[in-house]
Amino acid sequence: MNSNNKTIRPNGYAILPAPVRYDKRLSFDERIMFGEITALCAGKYYCLVSDDYFAKLYETDEATISNWLDHLTELGYIRVGKRRINGRVIGLNINIS
């Protein structure tokens, strides 16, 4: 959810750079989530999004989402800020152009 409590509806398309696409340490779910993050960033290198948004989108729980984000962070693909009421800032660490 964004700060206005409206559902985030990304436009455009997701980008999966080769390092993410072919990283066998990542699950397919984590790769798709990275793509969703690029779509939410919409030309910037960061976005504000909640774990709840991803949990609903991928029909899983917030603990699983947190694990996926932690793994993407551990591998250096993203940086994740602390949770806040309206979500958290997720930044891209990889060139997506």
Stockholm file with secondary structure:
# STOCKHOLM 1.0

chainA/1-97         MNSNNKTIRPNGYAILPAPVRYDKRLSFDERIMFGEITALCAGKYYCLVSDDYFAKLYETDEATISNWLDHLTELGYIRVGKRRINGRVIGLNINIS
#=GR chainA/1-97 SS CCTTSCCCCCCSCCCCCHHHHTCTTSCHHHHHHHHHHHHHHTTSSEEEECHHHHHHHTTSCHHHHHHHHHHHHHTTSEEECCCBTTBEEEEECSCCC
#=GC SS_cons        CCTTSCCCCCCSCCCCCHHHHTCTTSCHHHHHHHHHHHHHHTTSSEEEECHHHHHHHTTSCHHHHHHHHHHHHHTTSEEECCCBTTBEEEEECSCCC
//
